[in-house]
Amino acid sequence: MTVRYEAAALRDFAAALFRAGGMEAEKAAVVAEVLVEGDLMGHDTHGLAQLGPYLDALASGDMQGRGEPVVLSATPVVETWDGGKLPGPWLVQRAADLASEHAGPFGLAAVAIRRSHHIGCLATYLPRIAERGQVMLLLSSDPAAASVAPWGGRRRLFTPNPIAAGWPTPGGAAMLDVSMSITTNAMTARRHAEGRPFPHEALLDAEGRPTADPAVFFTDPSGSLMPLGGPAAGHKGAALGLMVEALTNALAGHGRADAPTGWGASVLVLVFDPARFGGREAFLREAGWMEQAVQANPPAAGSEPPRLPGARALARRAETLARGVPLHPSIPPVLEARGRAAGIPAPPPL
């Protein structure tokens, strides 16, 4: 039987733990909200599964719970920040709000962030901006980590480097959150811990041979995550991964060339306001036409009807808000242990 939890209770509990760990109240609330939103949308490797590692990073000083980002450069439409290892969810939400505000008069605005801490599930930031009638792009890389080899290589070079985008349609937000590798570090670690292979070839072993076995990621010498596109078209995913490197680490002016250490992210937040392009009504007219055309497209044999990207995540979010959040079985024991250690009772299941 699926065990469910009240979303508000999970948010309050996570925020209390972060405050107890030394995080300022506003930051703690935002980080808790973003993590729970990840579970609400079904991205359960990037939701409360990250609570323990975030608390450990906060305790070790790798994540900073107090302070402000340093603005390194600024124009009316572009800012670059040094995040100082402040909590990634708080930095990204703040950057998205600033870019949204500046996109109003100028049509578009961007914030590049160096030395952010981990930013969680990228999709969670998108509805907030799409509901304002704007378009958001979000890209992230961790310059201190490597898990994906370049096309034709077998040594890890960059991270899964996700790209997320959200835009308004008459039926609600459309949104995508796609890594430039077939799978992620977190999912690979979870399957390895559970002793479960992937249902398809998602990795390369140390010799560069495709495999479904997550154990190759943890051998010495190690394997790597396969680029998006797999054996037939992985050159596309690898090229997109390098593009993300350029638009995050290179634009922010700090990356792999600096040999950083610790867990973190380089981030680009970009917001467009259709009102300053062809107009919001025209944007929604075209987005609505495509929305209807996708939904009316006849399904392939044995497949569900086509849907806009993000539709399943948003439907799941609405359902879990109403019925409670189903957490992966590995998560509740961690919540209970962390709560006991901090003297904060974990929320009971519904």
KEVO-810916 format. One record per residue (C-alpha): residue number from 1; residue in one letter; x, y, z. Coordinates in nm, 2 decimals. Example, Ala and Ser with C-alpha at 12.3 -4.5 7.8 and 13.67 -1.06 7.14 Angstrom:
<num:1 | residuo:A | east:1.23 | north:-0.45 | up:0.78>
<num:2 | residuo:S | east:1.37 | north:-0.11 | up:0.71>
***
This chain:
<num:1 | residuo:M | east:0.00 | north:0.00 | up:0.00>
<num:2 | residuo:T | east:0.13 | north:0.35 | up:-0.09>
<num:3 | residuo:V | east:0.21 | north:0.56 | up:0.21>
<num:4 | residuo:R | east:0.13 | north:0.93 | up:0.17>
<num:5 | residuo:Y | east:0.21 | north:1.25 | up:0.35>
<num:6 | residuo:E | east:0.06 | north:1.59 | up:0.37>
<num:7 | residuo:A | east:0.26 | north:1.83 | up:0.15>
<num:8 | residuo:A | east:0.24 | north:2.12 | up:0.39>
<num:9 | residuo:A | east:0.36 | north:1.91 | up:0.68>
<num:10 | residuo:L | east:0.66 | north:1.79 | up:0.48>
<num:11 | residuo:R | east:0.74 | north:2.15 | up:0.38>
<num:12 | residuo:D | east:0.72 | north:2.27 | up:0.74>
<num:13 | residuo:F | east:0.93 | north:1.98 | up:0.87>
<num:14 | residuo:A | east:1.20 | north:2.02 | up:0.61>
<num:15 | residuo:A | east:1.21 | north:2.40 | up:0.67>
<num:16 | residuo:A | east:1.24 | north:2.34 | up:1.04>
<num:17 | residuo:L | east:1.54 | north:2.10 | up:0.99>
<num:18 | residuo:F | east:1.71 | north:2.35 | up:0.77>
<num:19 | residuo:R | east:1.66 | north:2.63 | up:1.02>
<num:20 | residuo:A | east:1.80 | north:2.40 | up:1.30>
<num:21 | residuo:G | east:2.10 | north:2.34 | up:1.07>
<num:22 | residuo:G | east:2.18 | north:2.71 | up:1.06>
<num:23 | residuo:M | east:1.99 | north:2.82 | up:0.75>
<num:24 | residuo:E | east:1.81 | north:3.16 | up:0.75>
<num:25 | residuo:A | east:1.43 | north:3.13 | up:0.77>
<num:26 | residuo:E | east:1.36 | north:3.26 | up:0.42>
<num:27 | residuo:K | east:1.61 | north:3.04 | up:0.26>
<num:28 | residuo:A | east:1.49 | north:2.74 | up:0.46>
<num:29 | residuo:A | east:1.13 | north:2.79 | up:0.34>
<num:30 | residuo:V | east:1.23 | north:2.82 | up:-0.02>
<num:31 | residuo:V | east:1.46 | north:2.51 | up:-0.01>
<num:32 | residuo:A | east:1.19 | north:2.31 | up:0.16>
<num:33 | residuo:E | east:0.93 | north:2.42 | up:-0.09>
<num:34 | residuo:V | east:1.15 | north:2.33 | up:-0.39>
<num:35 | residuo:L | east:1.24 | north:1.98 | up:-0.26>
<num:36 | residuo:V | east:0.87 | north:1.90 | up:-0.18>
<num:37 | residuo:E | east:0.77 | north:2.03 | up:-0.52>
<num:38 | residuo:G | east:1.01 | north:1.78 | up:-0.67>
<num:39 | residuo:D | east:0.83 | north:1.49 | up:-0.50>
<num:40 | residuo:L | east:0.49 | north:1.64 | up:-0.59>
<num:41 | residuo:M | east:0.59 | north:1.63 | up:-0.96>
<num:42 | residuo:G | east:0.72 | north:1.27 | up:-0.93>
<num:43 | residuo:H | east:1.10 | north:1.36 | up:-0.95>
<num:44 | residuo:D | east:1.17 | north:1.17 | up:-0.64>
<num:45 | residuo:T | east:1.54 | north:1.15 | up:-0.68>
<num:46 | residuo:H | east:1.56 | north:1.53 | up:-0.66>
<num:47 | residuo:G | east:1.30 | north:1.60 | up:-0.40>
<num:48 | residuo:L | east:1.32 | north:1.51 | up:-0.03>
<num:49 | residuo:A | east:1.58 | north:1.25 | up:-0.12>
<num:50 | residuo:Q | east:1.82 | north:1.55 | up:-0.12>
<num:51 | residuo:L | east:1.73 | north:1.66 | up:0.23>
<num:52 | residuo:G | east:1.99 | north:1.45 | up:0.41>
<num:53 | residuo:P | east:2.28 | north:1.55 | up:0.17>
<num:54 | residuo:Y | east:2.17 | north:1.91 | up:0.19>
<num:55 | residuo:L | east:2.18 | north:1.90 | up:0.58>
<num:56 | residuo:D | east:2.52 | north:1.73 | up:0.56>
<num:57 | residuo:A | east:2.65 | north:2.00 | up:0.32>
<num:58 | residuo:L | east:2.52 | north:2.27 | up:0.56>
<num:59 | residuo:A | east:2.69 | north:2.11 | up:0.86>
<num:60 | residuo:S | east:3.02 | north:2.07 | up:0.68>
<num:61 | residuo:G | east:3.02 | north:2.43 | up:0.55>
<num:62 | residuo:D | east:3.00 | north:2.32 | up:0.19>
<num:63 | residuo:M | east:2.66 | north:2.48 | up:0.17>
<num:64 | residuo:Q | east:2.62 | north:2.83 | up:0.33>
<num:65 | residuo:G | east:2.30 | north:2.90 | up:0.51>
<num:66 | residuo:R | east:2.34 | north:3.27 | up:0.55>
<num:67 | residuo:G | east:2.44 | north:3.56 | up:0.33>
<num:68 | residuo:E | east:2.37 | north:3.72 | up:-0.01>
<num:69 | residuo:P | east:2.51 | north:3.65 | up:-0.35>
<num:70 | residuo:V | east:2.78 | north:3.89 | up:-0.48>
<num:71 | residuo:V | east:2.67 | north:4.08 | up:-0.80>
<num:72 | residuo:L | east:2.98 | north:4.06 | up:-1.02>
<num:73 | residuo:S | east:2.84 | north:4.25 | up:-1.31>
<num:74 | residuo:A | east:2.50 | north:4.40 | up:-1.40>
<num:75 | residuo:T | east:2.32 | north:4.57 | up:-1.69>
<num:76 | residuo:P | east:1.95 | north:4.63 | up:-1.72>
<num:77 | residuo:V | east:1.91 | north:4.28 | up:-1.88>
<num:78 | residuo:V | east:2.20 | north:4.07 | up:-1.76>
<num:79 | residuo:E | east:2.35 | north:4.00 | up:-1.41>
<num:80 | residuo:T | east:2.63 | north:3.76 | up:-1.31>
<num:81 | residuo:W | east:2.64 | north:3.64 | up:-0.95>
<num:82 | residuo:D | east:2.88 | north:3.46 | up:-0.73>
<num:83 | residuo:G | east:2.65 | north:3.24 | up:-0.53>
<num:84 | residuo:G | east:2.90 | north:3.18 | up:-0.26>
<num:85 | residuo:K | east:2.77 | north:2.82 | up:-0.22>
<num:86 | residuo:L | east:2.44 | north:2.95 | up:-0.08>
<num:87 | residuo:P | east:2.14 | north:2.72 | up:-0.12>
<num:88 | residuo:G | east:2.07 | north:2.66 | up:-0.49>
<num:89 | residuo:P | east:1.69 | north:2.66 | up:-0.47>
<num:90 | residuo:W | east:1.69 | north:3.00 | up:-0.30>
<num:91 | residuo:L | east:1.94 | north:3.14 | up:-0.55>
<num:92 | residuo:V | east:1.76 | north:3.01 | up:-0.86>
<num:93 | residuo:Q | east:1.41 | north:3.13 | up:-0.74>
<num:94 | residuo:R | east:1.55 | north:3.47 | up:-0.66>
<num:95 | residuo:A | east:1.73 | north:3.49 | up:-1.00>
<num:96 | residuo:A | east:1.41 | north:3.38 | up:-1.18>
<num:97 | residuo:D | east:1.21 | north:3.65 | up:-1.01>
<num:98 | residuo:L | east:1.47 | north:3.91 | up:-1.09>
<num:99 | residuo:A | east:1.49 | north:3.80 | up:-1.46>
<num:100 | residuo:S | east:1.11 | north:3.80 | up:-1.48>
<num:101 | residuo:E | east:1.09 | north:4.15 | up:-1.34>
<num:102 | residuo:H | east:1.35 | north:4.28 | up:-1.58>
<num:103 | residuo:A | east:1.20 | north:4.10 | up:-1.88>
<num:104 | residuo:G | east:0.88 | north:4.30 | up:-1.84>
<num:105 | residuo:P | east:1.02 | north:4.63 | up:-1.98>
<num:106 | residuo:F | east:1.31 | north:4.48 | up:-2.19>
<num:107 | residuo:G | east:1.16 | north:4.16 | up:-2.33>
<num:108 | residuo:L | east:1.42 | north:3.93 | up:-2.19>
<num:109 | residuo:A | east:1.66 | north:3.91 | up:-1.90>
<num:110 | residuo:A | east:1.92 | north:3.66 | up:-1.77>
<num:111 | residuo:V | east:2.11 | north:3.58 | up:-1.46>
<num:112 | residuo:A | east:2.43 | north:3.37 | up:-1.47>
<num:113 | residuo:I | east:2.53 | north:3.22 | up:-1.13>
<num:114 | residuo:R | east:2.87 | north:3.08 | up:-1.04>
<num:115 | residuo:R | east:2.93 | north:2.88 | up:-0.72>
<num:116 | residuo:S | east:2.57 | north:2.80 | up:-0.65>
<num:117 | residuo:H | east:2.50 | north:2.49 | up:-0.44>
<num:118 | residuo:H | east:2.29 | north:2.21 | up:-0.59>
<num:119 | residuo:I | east:1.96 | north:2.35 | up:-0.73>
<num:120 | residuo:G | east:1.73 | north:2.04 | up:-0.70>
<num:121 | residuo:C | east:1.47 | north:1.96 | up:-0.96>
<num:122 | residuo:L | east:1.47 | north:2.22 | up:-1.24>
<num:123 | residuo:A | east:1.11 | north:2.17 | up:-1.34>
<num:124 | residuo:T | east:0.99 | north:2.30 | up:-1.00>
<num:125 | residuo:Y | east:1.09 | north:2.66 | up:-1.09>
<num:126 | residuo:L | east:0.90 | north:2.68 | up:-1.42>
<num:127 | residuo:P | east:0.53 | north:2.71 | up:-1.33>
<num:128 | residuo:R | east:0.59 | north:3.02 | up:-1.12>
<num:129 | residuo:I | east:0.72 | north:3.21 | up:-1.43>
<num:130 | residuo:A | east:0.48 | north:3.05 | up:-1.69>
<num:131 | residuo:E | east:0.19 | north:3.16 | up:-1.48>
<num:132 | residuo:R | east:0.30 | north:3.52 | up:-1.53>
<num:133 | residuo:G | east:0.27 | north:3.47 | up:-1.91>
<num:134 | residuo:Q | east:0.65 | north:3.45 | up:-1.96>
<num:135 | residuo:V | east:0.89 | north:3.19 | up:-2.09>
<num:136 | residuo:M | east:1.18 | north:3.05 | up:-1.88>
<num:137 | residuo:L | east:1.49 | north:2.86 | up:-1.97>
<num:138 | residuo:L | east:1.71 | north:2.71 | up:-1.70>
<num:139 | residuo:L | east:2.04 | north:2.53 | up:-1.75>
<num:140 | residuo:S | east:2.27 | north:2.38 | up:-1.49>
<num:141 | residuo:S | east:2.61 | north:2.20 | up:-1.47>
<num:142 | residuo:D | east:2.83 | north:2.10 | up:-1.17>
<num:143 | residuo:P | east:3.19 | north:2.20 | up:-1.26>
<num:144 | residuo:A | east:3.34 | north:2.00 | up:-0.97>
<num:145 | residuo:A | east:3.19 | north:1.67 | up:-1.09>
<num:146 | residuo:A | east:3.21 | north:1.45 | up:-1.40>
<num:147 | residuo:S | east:2.99 | north:1.16 | up:-1.50>
<num:148 | residuo:V | east:2.94 | north:1.18 | up:-1.88>
<num:149 | residuo:A | east:3.21 | north:1.11 | up:-2.14>
<num:150 | residuo:P | east:3.22 | north:1.31 | up:-2.47>
<num:151 | residuo:W | east:3.10 | north:1.14 | up:-2.78>
<num:152 | residuo:G | east:3.36 | north:0.87 | up:-2.88>
<num:153 | residuo:G | east:3.54 | north:0.89 | up:-2.54>
<num:154 | residuo:R | east:3.53 | north:0.68 | up:-2.23>
<num:155 | residuo:R | east:3.65 | north:0.91 | up:-1.96>
<num:156 | residuo:R | east:3.40 | north:1.12 | up:-1.76>
<num:157 | residuo:L | east:3.42 | north:1.48 | up:-1.85>
<num:158 | residuo:F | east:3.09 | north:1.67 | up:-1.76>
<num:159 | residuo:T | east:2.77 | north:1.62 | up:-1.57>
<num:160 | residuo:P | east:2.42 | north:1.53 | up:-1.70>
<num:161 | residuo:N | east:2.37 | north:1.91 | up:-1.76>
<num:162 | residuo:P | east:2.00 | north:1.94 | up:-1.76>
<num:163 | residuo:I | east:1.80 | north:2.19 | up:-1.97>
<num:164 | residuo:A | east:1.45 | north:2.30 | up:-1.85>
<num:165 | residuo:A | east:1.20 | north:2.52 | up:-2.02>
<num:166 | residuo:G | east:0.85 | north:2.64 | up:-1.94>
<num:167 | residuo:W | east:0.60 | north:2.84 | up:-2.13>
<num:168 | residuo:P | east:0.23 | north:2.94 | up:-2.10>
<num:169 | residuo:T | east:-0.05 | north:2.78 | up:-2.30>
<num:170 | residuo:P | east:-0.42 | north:2.83 | up:-2.28>
<num:171 | residuo:G | east:-0.44 | north:2.50 | up:-2.10>
<num:172 | residuo:G | east:-0.17 | north:2.58 | up:-1.85>
<num:173 | residuo:A | east:0.21 | north:2.56 | up:-1.84>
<num:174 | residuo:A | east:0.41 | north:2.34 | up:-2.08>
<num:175 | residuo:M | east:0.74 | north:2.24 | up:-1.94>
<num:176 | residuo:L | east:1.04 | north:2.01 | up:-2.00>
<num:177 | residuo:D | east:1.33 | north:1.91 | up:-1.78>
<num:178 | residuo:V | east:1.57 | north:1.69 | up:-1.97>
<num:179 | residuo:S | east:1.92 | north:1.58 | up:-1.89>
<num:180 | residuo:M | east:2.18 | north:1.56 | up:-2.17>
<num:181 | residuo:S | east:2.25 | north:1.20 | up:-2.05>
<num:182 | residuo:I | east:2.01 | north:0.91 | up:-2.06>
<num:183 | residuo:T | east:1.99 | north:0.89 | up:-1.69>
<num:184 | residuo:T | east:2.12 | north:1.09 | up:-1.39>
<num:185 | residuo:N | east:2.38 | north:1.04 | up:-1.11>
<num:186 | residuo:A | east:2.10 | north:1.01 | up:-0.85>
<num:187 | residuo:M | east:1.90 | north:0.75 | up:-1.04>
<num:188 | residuo:T | east:2.22 | north:0.55 | up:-1.11>
<num:189 | residuo:A | east:2.31 | north:0.55 | up:-0.74>
<num:190 | residuo:R | east:1.96 | north:0.45 | up:-0.64>
<num:191 | residuo:R | east:1.94 | north:0.15 | up:-0.89>
<num:192 | residuo:H | east:2.29 | north:0.04 | up:-0.78>
<num:193 | residuo:A | east:2.19 | north:0.05 | up:-0.41>
<num:194 | residuo:E | east:1.88 | north:-0.15 | up:-0.50>
<num:195 | residuo:G | east:2.07 | north:-0.40 | up:-0.72>
<num:196 | residuo:R | east:1.84 | north:-0.32 | up:-1.02>
<num:197 | residuo:P | east:1.97 | north:-0.28 | up:-1.37>
<num:198 | residuo:F | east:1.82 | north:-0.02 | up:-1.60>
<num:199 | residuo:P | east:1.55 | north:-0.15 | up:-1.85>
<num:200 | residuo:H | east:1.78 | north:-0.03 | up:-2.13>
<num:201 | residuo:E | east:2.14 | north:0.05 | up:-2.20>
<num:202 | residuo:A | east:2.19 | north:0.38 | up:-2.01>
<num:203 | residuo:L | east:2.57 | north:0.37 | up:-1.93>
<num:204 | residuo:L | east:2.90 | north:0.29 | up:-2.08>
<num:205 | residuo:D | east:3.15 | north:0.06 | up:-1.90>
<num:206 | residuo:A | east:3.51 | north:0.16 | up:-1.85>
<num:207 | residuo:E | east:3.59 | north:0.04 | up:-2.20>
<num:208 | residuo:G | east:3.31 | north:0.25 | up:-2.36>
<num:209 | residuo:R | east:3.07 | north:-0.04 | up:-2.42>
<num:210 | residuo:P | east:2.69 | north:0.02 | up:-2.37>
<num:211 | residuo:T | east:2.54 | north:-0.15 | up:-2.06>
<num:212 | residuo:A | east:2.23 | north:-0.14 | up:-1.84>
<num:213 | residuo:D | east:2.43 | north:-0.23 | up:-1.53>
<num:214 | residuo:P | east:2.46 | north:0.07 | up:-1.29>
<num:215 | residuo:A | east:2.75 | north:-0.10 | up:-1.11>
<num:216 | residuo:V | east:2.99 | north:0.00 | up:-1.39>
<num:217 | residuo:F | east:2.95 | north:0.36 | up:-1.27>
<num:218 | residuo:F | east:3.12 | north:0.27 | up:-0.94>
<num:219 | residuo:T | east:3.41 | north:0.05 | up:-1.06>
<num:220 | residuo:D | east:3.77 | north:0.15 | up:-1.08>
<num:221 | residuo:P | east:3.83 | north:0.25 | up:-1.35>
<num:222 | residuo:S | east:3.48 | north:0.37 | up:-1.37>
<num:223 | residuo:G | east:3.22 | north:0.37 | up:-1.65>
<num:224 | residuo:S | east:3.01 | north:0.68 | up:-1.74>
<num:225 | residuo:L | east:2.66 | north:0.78 | up:-1.81>
<num:226 | residuo:M | east:2.57 | north:0.75 | up:-2.18>
<num:227 | residuo:P | east:2.48 | north:1.08 | up:-2.36>
<num:228 | residuo:L | east:2.12 | north:1.14 | up:-2.45>
<num:229 | residuo:G | east:2.05 | north:0.97 | up:-2.78>
<num:230 | residuo:G | east:2.23 | north:0.65 | up:-2.69>
<num:231 | residuo:P | east:2.45 | north:0.45 | up:-2.93>
<num:232 | residuo:A | east:2.27 | north:0.57 | up:-3.24>
<num:233 | residuo:A | east:2.25 | north:0.94 | up:-3.17>
<num:234 | residuo:G | east:2.45 | north:1.01 | up:-2.86>
<num:235 | residuo:H | east:2.66 | north:1.27 | up:-3.05>
<num:236 | residuo:K | east:2.36 | north:1.50 | up:-3.02>
<num:237 | residuo:G | east:2.32 | north:1.46 | up:-2.65>
<num:238 | residuo:A | east:2.70 | north:1.51 | up:-2.60>
<num:239 | residuo:A | east:2.70 | north:1.82 | up:-2.81>
<num:240 | residuo:L | east:2.41 | north:1.96 | up:-2.62>
<num:241 | residuo:G | east:2.59 | north:1.88 | up:-2.29>
<num:242 | residuo:L | east:2.89 | north:2.09 | up:-2.42>
<num:243 | residuo:M | east:2.65 | north:2.37 | up:-2.51>
<num:244 | residuo:V | east:2.52 | north:2.37 | up:-2.15>
<num:245 | residuo:E | east:2.89 | north:2.39 | up:-2.03>
<num:246 | residuo:A | east:2.93 | north:2.70 | up:-2.24>
<num:247 | residuo:L | east:2.61 | north:2.86 | up:-2.12>
<num:248 | residuo:T | east:2.67 | north:2.79 | up:-1.75>
<num:249 | residuo:N | east:3.03 | north:2.76 | up:-1.65>
<num:250 | residuo:A | east:3.17 | north:2.97 | up:-1.93>
<num:251 | residuo:L | east:2.91 | north:3.25 | up:-1.92>
<num:252 | residuo:A | east:2.94 | north:3.27 | up:-1.54>
<num:253 | residuo:G | east:3.32 | north:3.29 | up:-1.57>
<num:254 | residuo:H | east:3.40 | north:3.00 | up:-1.34>
<num:255 | residuo:G | east:3.41 | north:2.64 | up:-1.42>
<num:256 | residuo:R | east:3.62 | north:2.33 | up:-1.48>
<num:257 | residuo:A | east:3.93 | north:2.52 | up:-1.57>
<num:258 | residuo:D | east:3.93 | north:2.65 | up:-1.21>
<num:259 | residuo:A | east:3.94 | north:2.30 | up:-1.07>
<num:260 | residuo:P | east:3.66 | north:2.37 | up:-0.81>
<num:261 | residuo:T | east:3.58 | north:2.12 | up:-0.53>
<num:262 | residuo:G | east:3.27 | north:2.04 | up:-0.34>
<num:263 | residuo:W | east:2.91 | north:1.99 | up:-0.45>
<num:264 | residuo:G | east:2.76 | north:2.28 | up:-0.65>
<num:265 | residuo:A | east:2.63 | north:2.42 | up:-0.97>
<num:266 | residuo:S | east:2.68 | north:2.68 | up:-1.24>
<num:267 | residuo:V | east:2.34 | north:2.81 | up:-1.36>
<num:268 | residuo:L | east:2.18 | north:3.02 | up:-1.63>
<num:269 | residuo:V | east:1.83 | north:3.16 | up:-1.58>
<num:270 | residuo:L | east:1.68 | north:3.32 | up:-1.89>
<num:271 | residuo:V | east:1.33 | north:3.47 | up:-1.91>
<num:272 | residuo:F | east:1.14 | north:3.60 | up:-2.22>
<num:273 | residuo:D | east:0.83 | north:3.82 | up:-2.20>
<num:274 | residuo:P | east:0.62 | north:3.75 | up:-2.52>
<num:275 | residuo:A | east:0.45 | north:4.09 | up:-2.47>
<num:276 | residuo:R | east:0.77 | north:4.25 | up:-2.60>
<num:277 | residuo:F | east:0.79 | north:4.02 | up:-2.90>
<num:278 | residuo:G | east:0.49 | north:3.93 | up:-3.10>
<num:279 | residuo:G | east:0.25 | north:4.00 | up:-2.81>
<num:280 | residuo:R | east:0.11 | north:3.77 | up:-2.54>
<num:281 | residuo:E | east:-0.22 | north:3.71 | up:-2.73>
<num:282 | residuo:A | east:-0.03 | north:3.60 | up:-3.04>
<num:283 | residuo:F | east:0.19 | north:3.38 | up:-2.83>
<num:284 | residuo:L | east:-0.10 | north:3.21 | up:-2.66>
<num:285 | residuo:R | east:-0.28 | north:3.17 | up:-2.99>
<num:286 | residuo:E | east:0.01 | north:2.98 | up:-3.14>
<num:287 | residuo:A | east:0.09 | north:2.79 | up:-2.83>
<num:288 | residuo:G | east:-0.28 | north:2.70 | up:-2.80>
<num:289 | residuo:W | east:-0.29 | north:2.58 | up:-3.16>
<num:290 | residuo:M | east:0.00 | north:2.35 | up:-3.10>
<num:291 | residuo:E | east:-0.14 | north:2.23 | up:-2.77>
<num:292 | residuo:Q | east:-0.46 | north:2.12 | up:-2.95>
<num:293 | residuo:A | east:-0.28 | north:1.97 | up:-3.24>
<num:294 | residuo:V | east:-0.06 | north:1.76 | up:-3.01>
<num:295 | residuo:Q | east:-0.36 | north:1.64 | up:-2.81>
<num:296 | residuo:A | east:-0.56 | north:1.56 | up:-3.13>
<num:297 | residuo:N | east:-0.28 | north:1.36 | up:-3.29>
<num:298 | residuo:P | east:-0.38 | north:0.99 | up:-3.31>
<num:299 | residuo:P | east:-0.18 | north:0.77 | up:-3.07>
<num:300 | residuo:A | east:0.06 | north:0.51 | up:-3.20>
<num:301 | residuo:A | east:-0.04 | north:0.15 | up:-3.15>
<num:302 | residuo:G | east:-0.01 | north:0.06 | up:-2.79>
<num:303 | residuo:S | east:0.07 | north:0.41 | up:-2.68>
<num:304 | residuo:E | east:-0.11 | north:0.67 | up:-2.46>
<num:305 | residuo:P | east:-0.25 | north:0.97 | up:-2.64>
<num:306 | residuo:P | east:0.01 | north:1.25 | up:-2.71>
<num:307 | residuo:R | east:0.03 | north:1.52 | up:-2.45>
<num:308 | residuo:L | east:0.23 | north:1.84 | up:-2.39>
<num:309 | residuo:P | east:0.56 | north:1.80 | up:-2.20>
<num:310 | residuo:G | east:0.50 | north:1.85 | up:-1.83>
<num:311 | residuo:A | east:0.13 | north:1.75 | up:-1.84>
<num:312 | residuo:R | east:0.19 | north:1.43 | up:-1.65>
<num:313 | residuo:A | east:0.40 | north:1.61 | up:-1.38>
<num:314 | residuo:L | east:0.14 | north:1.88 | up:-1.33>
<num:315 | residuo:A | east:-0.15 | north:1.63 | up:-1.32>
<num:316 | residuo:R | east:0.05 | north:1.42 | up:-1.07>
<num:317 | residuo:R | east:0.11 | north:1.74 | up:-0.86>
<num:318 | residuo:A | east:-0.26 | north:1.81 | up:-0.84>
<num:319 | residuo:E | east:-0.34 | north:1.46 | up:-0.75>
<num:320 | residuo:T | east:-0.07 | north:1.44 | up:-0.48>
<num:321 | residuo:L | east:-0.18 | north:1.77 | up:-0.33>
<num:322 | residuo:A | east:-0.53 | north:1.63 | up:-0.30>
<num:323 | residuo:R | east:-0.44 | north:1.28 | up:-0.17>
<num:324 | residuo:G | east:-0.10 | north:1.32 | up:-0.02>
<num:325 | residuo:V | east:0.26 | north:1.29 | up:-0.13>
<num:326 | residuo:P | east:0.38 | north:0.93 | up:-0.19>
<num:327 | residuo:L | east:0.75 | north:0.92 | up:-0.10>
<num:328 | residuo:H | east:1.00 | north:0.66 | up:-0.22>
<num:329 | residuo:P | east:1.05 | north:0.39 | up:0.04>
<num:330 | residuo:S | east:1.41 | north:0.51 | up:0.11>
<num:331 | residuo:I | east:1.30 | north:0.86 | up:0.22>
<num:332 | residuo:P | east:1.08 | north:0.82 | up:0.53>
<num:333 | residuo:P | east:1.35 | north:0.65 | up:0.74>
<num:334 | residuo:V | east:1.58 | north:0.93 | up:0.66>
<num:335 | residuo:L | east:1.32 | north:1.19 | up:0.76>
<num:336 | residuo:E | east:1.26 | north:1.01 | up:1.09>
<num:337 | residuo:A | east:1.63 | north:0.98 | up:1.17>
<num:338 | residuo:R | east:1.70 | north:1.34 | up:1.08>
<num:339 | residuo:G | east:1.41 | north:1.46 | up:1.29>
<num:340 | residuo:R | east:1.52 | north:1.26 | up:1.59>
<num:341 | residuo:A | east:1.87 | north:1.40 | up:1.57>
<num:342 | residuo:A | east:1.73 | north:1.75 | up:1.56>
<num:343 | residuo:G | east:1.45 | north:1.70 | up:1.81>
<num:344 | residuo:I | east:1.19 | north:1.77 | up:1.55>
<num:345 | residuo:P | east:0.91 | north:1.51 | up:1.51>
<num:346 | residuo:A | east:0.88 | north:1.39 | up:1.15>
<num:347 | residuo:P | east:0.53 | north:1.42 | up:1.00>
<num:348 | residuo:P | east:0.32 | north:1.11 | up:1.03>
<num:349 | residuo:P | east:0.18 | north:0.94 | up:0.72>
<num:350 | residuo:L | east:-0.18 | north:1.01 | up:0.63>
***
